[in-house]
Amino acid sequence: MIKQMRALPPEGLGIVPNLDATFMKDRKSLCSAEEMPQYAAADGPPSNEIFEWSEGSLFDLPYNNKTIRTVRVKRVLFRSNGIIGRGTIVMRVACHCDGKCDWCGKKLILKLSFPAKTRVSEQTFMDRCRELAQGDHAWVLNHLPHIYWTFDIQYSKSTPQANFKKKFKDDYEMRLMRGSIQEELRPLSSLTTATGCAQVFYDVVQCHHRAWKYPQILHRDISQGNILVREKNGEIYGVLNDWDLAIWLNDQRDGPTSKFRTGTKPYMAHEQHGIKWQGPHRFRHDLESVFYVILLLVSLYSSPKVKAVEPDTGGYGYQEWHKQDDEFLEGKKANILLHTNWEPSVTTFFLGLALWLTDLHRGLRRGFARLADHKEAMQEALKRDQEMPSFDYDTLDNHFSYEKVVSVMHRYDDEELKTRGSEWRKTLLSLPDL
């Protein structure tokens, strides 16, 4: 084996036949000399560096008019794996300017991500939401992240990805480092009542609908970690956070599955796990993700921040959902959605949410049953050369629409939750139960 490896042609490195990749043998090229956070004097950050900060570290970031603002790292809160659209690092930080700027005294986080250069920034989506949040629509501002500053840093010309781009041209997608300073919000685990959790989930659905209908933005990454809590004047508000994977509705095009299959696996819509699924991502996929967020929380936790000692998952193995692959998750979720007599496993604390899950499941089951019938009807129409039957794919033929979901979620345990904005309050008056 050793002799065979030594006999490989050096220009191919034994990885890709006939690939001229001399830069991959250049240690200086692979190990960029720039260091973080002292990147101000460099062309850009290295693409292969493992960023490590300890409490008290200082981070210089570019600000207005080529000035620099400095923040002090207090704690690294989150670090994800570096996959498409990910690699995010979130740190709690504090302003380091001795009371001389408008960030002082605020609870701040610094979020660093490494998206494709062509990906629309979270700030752009939020700016558009805020532009349209006027008058009676201003309520949505309580349910969106507050971004104080954002910046992009291009990678330097000496990094491996620059060499890949030179070699593969349009076949290689360049990335950058994108950072933002945002208001720090509370996690779901900070809540102390099931009613509070229900209000937060209901808020998130209302916010999602607002972004979809008016700015026409689709979030595409509903997960427990992206549902946060803002406390304002003694009241809690559910916040739909992290719009890094969002997309304008009119920007959805045909393309590879990797461009459509966005999200966090345990909470993704079951169709998205299919190997042949090519999109498009619809708003009902995000609503289905809300269903899974609630399901896993109430099945695996005895309170918002305490995991159940022996969770009863009804044979669906929810505790494994965070570790399994697409094939496993597609099968488990399909079994739930197609099961006529499915009942959720709910811990005592969240007992009131069992009715939500049962009603939402009913809408999903009926919708997918109707979809199966539609596909059979389409095949029959093709055979007979007849006109294709109609079907509303966005709502599963009106079985899983915003209206149906809101009709379930606006009330918890016989208590009316807060409906934000007069538009939904008027709509609720005419909505039948799911």
Buried (B, 14 or more C-beta within 10 A) or exposed (E): EEEEEEEEEEEEBEEEEEBEBEBBEEEEBBEBEBEBBEBEEBBBBBBEEEBEBEEEBEBBBBBEEEEEBBBBBBEBBEBBEEEBBBBBBBBBBBBBEEEEEEBEEBEBBBBBBBBEEEBBBBBBBBEBBBEBBEEEBEBBBBBBBBBEBBBBBBBBEBBBBBBBBEEEEEEBBBBBBBBBBBBBBBBBBBBEEBBBBBBBBBBBBBBBBBBBBBBBBBBBBBBBBBBBBBEEEEEBBBBBBBBBBBBBBEEBEEEEEEBBBBBBBBBBBBBBBBEEBEBBBBBBBBBBBBBBBBBBBBBBBBBBEEEBEEBEBBEBEBBEBEEBEBEBBBEBBBEBBBEEEBEBBBBEBBEBBBBBBBBBBBBBBBBBBBBEEBEEBBEEEEEEEEEEEEBBEBBBBBBBBBBBBBBBBBBBEEEEBBBBBEBBEEBBEEBEEB
